[in-house]
Amino acid sequence: MMPLKTIDDQKSLNDLLEKVKSYRPQADLELIKKAYSFARQAHGGQLRFNGNPFFKHPLKTAKTLVELRVDEKAIAAALLHDVCEDTQTSLKVIQKMFGKEVAFLVEGVTKLTDLKFQLGKEDYLVENLRRMILAMAKDIRVLLIKLADRLNNLETLEVLPLEKQKTIAQETLEIYAPLAQRLGMGGMKGVLEDLAFPYVYPKEHTWVKLYSRPRYREMEDYLKRVKRVVNKALDKAGVEAEIHARGKHLFSLYKKLLVKDKNLDKIYDLVAMRVIVKTVEECYMVLGIIHKMWKPLLAMVKDYIALPKPNGYRSLHTTVFCLDGRIVEFQIRTRQMHAEAENGIAAHWYYSEQKAKGKSEKELKAGFKVPLDAFSWVKRLSSWQKEIGDNSEFLEDLKIDAFSDRIFVLTPKGEVVDLPDNSTPVDFAYAIHTEIGDSCVGAKVNGKLVELSHHLQNQDIVEILTSKQQKKPKHDWLKFVVTTHAKGAVRKALKESD
């Protein structure tokens, strides 16, 4: 095996190991050393399109995963993820040297890479999505490695031919960024979108950048004043907090401008103030302090701590008439909530491990896989994707069930139900239980009777009215239900009754 001769190699490896050790003291660092050295040797003198040594890419991929605080096997797999595809090394060799788990992760990433996305070729897109879903259902770390891999590829996209640039960037906007969002990885999603944006919509990217730049500069000085006032108030109350401004990602801003008449004055969270505290109690204390100083816009106060978003996002949001009467959004959260908002499922793993300190290695490994159960939609997608053979139908259903905006509505008992945007009471009924869906005769939303085709809104309280006399769903429901589960249940019941 190739000795680590150069200072750069030794420094890169040491930096990697130190960071892993800082959040995972029990990690098998020898595994990472071995993978680093093996991949370094396997890629040898290979160069990428931009002329850089090829090994820089898997190293950067591994570094991204370290920022997500994943385990050493995922980091080893990241270092090795291109070895089978771009060198003469077989998967059997990887398994023999690094074990079944690392080999499984490498194979999963390789399978996702094998199928090349072709713009306008629906079959290629659908097959890639099917593989992605199967990979996620088996081990979410395959997707985490692939997301980190894609991030680094986007950073060097300018050296590829124009057509390939657009192909990779569009695939990122259509597949990878929405998946990152559904996994609660807001930070990853924002960066992926911003890197892909100029290649898919070059004119729009230039326009948004030029249009928003003066406002960002002007907001910077204003928010420094706001920060000083808030800091003083929190110090007086004895609350220790980190306060910083967060600018909206460019692609996210572009999408919002499209629905706000392209008017920046209608976007209140262009730059939001983020307040990070130690405890949940302090979150609500800070909210009270801010509301004492400045009058809130009542419709813009959102408690995502009591009612988290479907992807697990937790935070308090409030929009207030701030200094000089200007409107400013505040986001208040704990450090754990902040890590989860940025890194999603990867942060869940890290914090579950912190709570599990003192447990056996076997228990720790088991704990690493627990959070996937919280993302039941992954398993749901995995089961129904096998049942839908038609590619057009599969793609349409996937866009609704996995990639559309989500709402969360409540049962009368306060239980949260996660649904795609534009869902109806019938979709809600089938999400509760198939029998409730089949026997649904009416619905109340927030105490008022509504049509079964009514579009539900975030935080609606929904009560389903049922009748024992109704044994099967109505055929007309297929015209307005949106979830794959509801459509499938209605079709199945109608078919069985024919």
C-alpha positions in Angstrom: 0.0 0.0 0.0 1.2 3.5 -0.9 3.0 5.2 2.1 1.7 8.7 3.0 4.8 10.6 1.8 3.8 14.1 1.3 3.0 16.7 4.0 -0.3 17.6 2.2 -1.4 14.0 2.4 -0.5 13.7 6.0 -2.2 17.0 6.9 -5.4 16.2 5.0 -5.7 12.8 6.7 -4.9 14.2 10.1 -7.5 16.9 9.7 -10.1 14.3 8.7 -9.2 12.1 11.7 -9.2 14.9 14.2 -12.7 16.1 13.1 -14.1 12.6 13.2 -12.6 12.0 16.7 -14.2 15.3 17.9 -17.7 14.1 17.4 -17.3 10.3 17.4 -14.6 9.3 20.0 -15.2 5.6 19.6 -14.7 5.7 15.8 -12.4 3.2 14.1 -9.9 5.7 12.8 -7.7 2.9 11.3 -10.5 2.1 8.9 -10.4 5.7 7.6 -6.6 5.7 7.3 -6.7 2.4 5.4 -9.4 3.7 3.0 -7.6 7.0 2.5 -4.3 5.3 1.6 -6.0 2.6 -0.6 -8.1 5.2 -2.6 -5.0 7.5 -2.9 -3.0 4.6 -4.5 -5.9 3.3 -6.6 -6.5 6.7 -8.3 -2.7 7.2 -8.6 -1.9 9.8 -11.3 -5.6 10.1 -12.5 -6.7 13.7 -13.3 -10.2 15.2 -13.4 -11.5 17.4 -16.2 -10.2 20.5 -14.4 -6.7 19.1 -14.2 -6.8 18.5 -10.5 -5.6 15.1 -9.1 -8.6 12.8 -9.1 -8.2 11.9 -5.4 -9.2 15.5 -4.5 -12.8 14.6 -5.4 -13.3 11.6 -3.0 -11.4 13.5 -0.3 -13.7 16.5 -0.7 -16.7 14.2 -0.6 -15.5 12.6 2.6 -14.9 16.1 4.2 -18.5 17.1 3.4 -19.7 13.9 5.2 -17.5 14.8 8.2 -19.3 18.1 8.4 -22.5 16.1 8.5 -21.0 14.1 11.4 -21.6 10.6 9.9 -19.9 7.4 11.0 -16.5 6.1 9.9 -17.9 3.5 7.6 -19.7 6.1 5.5 -16.5 8.2 5.4 -14.4 5.2 4.3 -17.0 4.5 1.6 -16.9 8.1 0.5 -13.1 7.9 0.0 -13.6 4.7 -1.9 -16.8 5.6 -3.8 -15.1 6.0 -7.3 -12.6 3.2 -7.0 -14.7 0.4 -8.5 -16.0 2.7 -11.3 -12.8 4.5 -12.3 -10.0 2.0 -11.5 -9.4 -1.7 -12.0 -10.5 -2.5 -8.4 -13.4 -4.9 -7.9 -16.1 -4.8 -5.3 -14.8 -8.2 -4.0 -11.5 -6.5 -3.1 -13.3 -3.7 -1.3 -15.3 -6.2 0.7 -12.3 -8.3 1.6 -10.3 -5.3 2.8 -13.0 -3.1 4.3 -15.9 -5.4 5.2 -19.4 -6.0 3.9 -20.9 -2.7 5.2 -18.4 -0.4 3.5 -18.6 -2.6 0.3 -22.4 -2.3 0.4 -22.2 1.5 0.6 -19.7 1.7 -2.2 -21.8 -0.6 -4.4 -24.9 1.5 -3.7 -23.2 4.7 -4.8 -21.8 3.0 -7.9 -25.2 1.8 -8.9 -26.6 5.3 -8.7 -23.6 6.6 -10.8 -23.9 3.8 -13.4 -27.2 5.2 -14.9 -26.5 8.5 -16.6 -29.3 11.1 -16.6 -30.3 12.3 -20.1 -32.2 15.6 -20.4 -35.7 14.9 -21.8 -35.3 11.1 -21.5 -38.0 10.2 -19.0 -37.1 6.6 -18.8 -33.6 7.4 -17.6 -34.9 9.9 -15.1 -37.4 7.4 -13.7 -35.0 4.5 -13.5 -32.5 6.8 -11.6 -35.3 7.8 -9.2 -36.3 4.2 -8.6 -32.7 3.2 -7.8 -32.4 6.2 -5.5 -35.5 5.2 -3.6 -34.3 1.6 -3.2 -30.9 2.8 -2.0 -32.5 5.1 0.6 -34.8 2.3 1.9 -31.8 0.0 2.4 -29.4 2.5 3.9 -29.8 6.3 3.9 -26.0 6.7 4.0 -25.9 5.8 0.3 -27.8 8.9 -0.5 -25.8 11.0 1.9 -22.6 10.0 0.1 -24.2 10.7 -3.3 -25.4 14.1 -2.1 -21.8 15.0 -1.0 -20.5 13.6 -4.3 -22.9 15.7 -6.3 -22.0 18.8 -4.3 -18.4 18.6 -5.2 -19.1 17.8 -8.8 -21.2 21.0 -9.1 -18.3 23.0 -7.7 -16.2 22.0 -10.7 -19.0 21.9 -13.3 -17.7 24.8 -15.4 -15.0 22.6 -17.0 -17.5 20.2 -18.6 -19.2 20.7 -22.0 -22.2 23.0 -21.9 -24.8 20.3 -22.5 -23.4 18.2 -19.7 -23.4 21.2 -17.4 -27.1 21.7 -17.9 -27.9 18.0 -17.6 -26.2 17.6 -14.3 -27.5 20.9 -12.9 -31.1 20.1 -13.9 -30.9 16.6 -12.4 -29.7 18.3 -9.2 -32.7 20.7 -9.1 -35.2 17.9 -10.0 -33.9 15.0 -7.9 -31.1 15.7 -5.4 -32.1 19.1 -3.9 -35.8 17.9 -3.3 -34.5 14.7 -1.7 -32.2 16.7 0.6 -35.1 18.9 1.5 -37.3 15.8 2.4 -34.5 14.5 4.6 -34.5 17.8 6.5 -31.1 18.9 5.1 -31.9 22.5 4.5 -28.2 23.6 4.3 -27.4 20.9 1.7 -30.5 21.7 -0.3 -29.8 25.4 -0.5 -26.2 25.0 -1.6 -27.1 22.4 -4.2 -29.8 24.7 -5.7 -27.5 27.7 -5.7 -24.7 25.8 -7.5 -27.1 24.4 -10.1 -29.1 27.6 -10.6 -26.8 29.5 -13.1 -26.4 26.4 -15.4 -30.2 25.8 -15.7 -31.5 29.4 -15.6 -28.4 31.6 -16.5 -30.4 34.8 -17.3 -32.6 34.5 -14.3 -29.6 33.9 -12.0 -27.9 37.0 -13.3 -31.1 39.1 -12.8 -31.8 37.9 -9.2 -28.1 38.4 -8.2 -28.0 42.0 -9.6 -31.5 42.8 -8.3 -30.9 41.6 -4.7 -27.3 42.6 -4.2 -28.0 46.3 -3.2 -30.7 45.3 -0.8 -28.5 42.7 0.9 -25.8 45.3 1.4 -28.3 47.8 2.8 -29.8 45.2 5.1 -26.4 44.3 6.5 -25.9 47.6 8.3 -29.5 47.7 9.5 -29.4 44.2 11.0 -26.1 45.0 12.9 -28.2 47.7 14.7 -31.0 45.1 15.3 -28.5 42.6 16.7 -27.1 45.1 19.2 -30.6 45.8 20.5 -31.5 42.2 20.8 -28.2 41.2 22.4 -28.7 43.9 25.1 -32.2 42.7 25.9 -31.1 39.1 26.1 -28.1 39.9 28.3 -30.4 41.8 30.7 -32.7 38.7 30.8 -29.7 36.4 31.4 -30.1 34.5 28.2 -26.9 33.4 26.4 -27.5 33.3 22.7 -25.8 33.3 19.3 -27.3 35.9 17.0 -26.6 36.1 13.3 -28.2 37.2 10.0 -29.1 34.5 7.4 -29.5 35.6 3.8 -31.9 33.7 1.7 -30.4 31.3 -0.9 -30.5 32.8 -4.4 -32.6 30.0 -6.0 -35.1 30.1 -3.1 -35.3 33.8 -3.5 -35.9 33.4 -7.2 -38.8 31.0 -6.6 -40.3 33.3 -4.0 -40.0 36.4 -6.3 -42.0 34.5 -9.0 -45.0 34.4 -6.6 -44.5 37.8 -5.1 -44.8 39.9 -8.4 -40.9 40.0 -8.5 -41.1 42.6 -5.7 -38.4 42.4 -3.0 -40.5 44.6 -0.7 -43.0 41.7 -0.4 -40.3 39.3 0.9 -39.9 39.7 4.6 -37.3 36.9 5.1 -34.7 38.1 2.5 -32.4 38.3 5.5 -33.7 36.7 8.7 -32.3 37.1 12.2 -31.4 33.7 13.7 -31.3 33.4 17.5 -29.7 30.2 18.8 -30.1 29.3 22.5 -29.5 26.3 24.8 -33.0 25.2 25.7 -36.5 25.0 24.5 -37.6 27.1 27.4 -35.2 29.9 26.3 -36.7 29.7 22.8 -40.1 30.8 24.2 -38.4 33.3 26.5 -36.7 35.0 23.6 -39.9 35.1 21.6 -41.6 36.9 24.5 -38.7 39.4 24.8 -38.8 40.2 21.0 -42.6 40.6 21.1 -42.2 43.0 24.1 -39.9 45.2 22.1 -41.6 45.0 18.7 -45.2 44.3 17.6 -45.5 41.0 15.7 -47.5 40.4 12.6 -49.9 37.8 14.2 -50.4 35.8 11.0 -46.6 35.4 10.8 -45.9 33.8 14.2 -45.3 30.1 13.7 -44.5 27.5 16.3 -42.6 24.7 14.6 -41.4 23.4 17.9 -44.9 22.4 19.1 -45.8 21.4 15.5 -42.6 20.4 13.6 -42.7 20.4 9.8 -43.1 17.0 8.1 -39.3 16.8 7.5 -38.6 17.3 11.2 -37.8 21.0 11.1 -38.2 22.7 14.5 -38.0 26.4 15.2 -40.0 29.4 16.3 -40.6 32.0 13.6 -41.9 35.5 14.2 -42.1 38.5 11.9 -42.2 41.9 13.7 -42.3 45.6 13.0 -38.7 46.2 14.0 -36.4 49.3 14.3 -37.6 52.2 12.1 -40.9 50.3 11.5 -39.2 47.9 9.1 -40.4 44.3 8.9 -37.9 41.6 10.1 -38.2 37.9 10.5 -36.7 36.1 13.6 -36.0 32.4 13.8 -35.4 31.1 17.3 -34.1 27.6 18.0 -31.8 25.5 20.1 -28.4 24.3 18.9 -29.7 20.8 18.3 -32.6 22.2 16.3 -30.2 24.3 14.3 -28.0 21.3 13.5 -31.1 19.3 12.5 -32.3 22.1 10.3 -29.0 22.2 8.4 -28.1 18.6 8.3 -31.4 16.7 8.8 -31.2 13.0 9.3 -27.4 13.1 9.8 -27.9 15.4 12.8 -30.5 13.0 14.2 -27.9 10.3 14.2 -25.3 12.5 15.9 -27.6 13.6 18.7 -29.0 10.1 19.2 -25.4 9.0 19.7 -24.6 11.7 22.2 -27.6 10.5 24.2 -26.4 6.9 23.9 -22.9 7.6 25.4 -21.9 4.7 27.7 -23.8 2.1 25.7 -22.2 -0.8 24.0 -20.8 -0.5 20.4 -23.6 -2.8 19.2 -26.2 -0.5 20.7 -24.5 2.5 19.2 -24.5 1.0 15.7 -28.2 0.1 16.1 -28.9 3.7 17.2 -27.2 5.0 14.1 -30.0 3.5 12.0 -33.0 4.4 14.2 -33.7 7.9 12.7 -34.6 6.4 9.3 -37.8 5.1 10.9 -38.8 8.7 11.4 -38.8 9.1 7.7 -41.6 6.6 7.0 -42.1 8.2 3.5 -38.9 6.5 2.3 -40.3 3.1 3.1 -43.7 4.0 1.7 -42.1 5.1 -1.6 -40.0 1.9 -1.7 -43.1 -0.2 -1.5 -45.4 1.6 -4.0 -42.6 2.3 -6.6 -42.5 -1.5 -7.2 -46.3 -1.5 -7.9 -46.3 1.3 -10.5 -44.9 0.1 -13.8 -45.9 3.0 -16.0 -43.0 5.6 -16.0 -45.2 8.7 -16.6 -47.5 7.7 -13.7 -44.6 6.9 -11.4 -42.9 10.3 -12.2 -46.1 12.2 -11.6 -46.9 10.4 -8.3 -43.3 10.9 -7.1 -43.4 14.6 -7.7 -46.5 14.8 -5.6 -45.6 12.4 -2.8 -41.9 13.0 -2.4 -41.0 16.4 -4.0 -44.0 18.7 -3.6 -44.4 21.1 -0.7 -45.8 19.5 2.4 -48.5 20.5 4.8 -49.2 19.1 8.3 -52.8 18.8 9.4 -54.2 17.7 12.7 -56.8 15.1 13.9 -59.3 16.3 16.5 -57.0 14.6 19.1 -54.1 16.7 18.0 -52.2 14.0 16.1 -50.1 15.3 13.1 -50.7 14.0 9.6 -48.1 14.7 6.9 -49.6 15.3 3.4 -48.6 16.8 0.1 -49.8 20.4 -0.7 -53.3 20.5 -2.2 -54.4 17.3 -0.4 -58.1 16.9 0.4 -60.1 15.4 3.3 -60.2 12.1 1.4 -56.4 12.0 1.2 -56.4 12.7 4.9 -59.0 9.9 5.6 -56.9 7.3 3.7 -53.8 8.5 5.5 -55.5 7.6 8.8 -56.9 4.2 7.7 -58.2 2.6 4.5 -61.5 1.8 6.2 -62.0 5.4 7.2 -61.3 6.5 3.6 -63.7 3.9 2.1 -66.6 4.9 4.5 -66.0 8.7 4.3 -69.2 10.7 3.7 -68.1 14.1 4.7 -65.6 16.3 6.5 -65.2 19.2 8.9 -62.2 21.5 8.8 -61.7 23.7 11.8 -65.3 22.8 12.9 -66.9 23.7 9.6 -68.4 21.3 7.0 -66.4 21.4 3.7 -66.6 19.6 0.3 -64.5 16.4 0.1 -62.6 18.1 -2.7 -61.6 21.0 -0.4 -57.9 21.8 -0.4 -56.5 21.5 3.1 -54.2 24.2 4.6 -51.3 23.9 7.0 -52.4 23.3 10.6 -56.1 22.6 9.7 -57.9 20.4 12.2 -59.7 17.8 10.2 -62.6 15.5 11.3 -63.8 12.8 9.0 -67.5 11.8 9.0 -68.1 8.2 8.2 -71.1 5.9 7.6 -71.5 2.2 8.0 -73.9 2.2 5.0 -71.0 3.3 2.7 -68.9 0.3 1.9 -66.8 1.6 -1.0 -65.4 4.9 -2.2 -66.9 7.1 -5.0 -65.5 6.9 -8.5 -65.5 10.7 -8.6 -62.9 10.9 -5.9 -60.2 9.9 -8.4 -60.7 13.4 -10.0 -59.4 15.2 -6.9 -57.4 12.9 -4.6 -53.6 13.6 -4.9 -51.7 11.1 -2.8 -50.6 7.8 -4.3 -51.9 5.9 -1.3 -55.4 7.4 -1.7 -55.5 6.8 -5.5 -54.3 3.2 -5.1 -56.8 2.5 -2.3 -59.8 4.0 -4.2 -58.9 2.0 -7.4 -58.4 -1.2 -5.4 -61.8 -0.9 -3.6 -63.6 -0.1 -6.9 -62.0 -3.0 -8.7 -62.9 -5.4 -5.9 -66.6 -4.3 -5.9 -67.0 -4.6 -9.7 
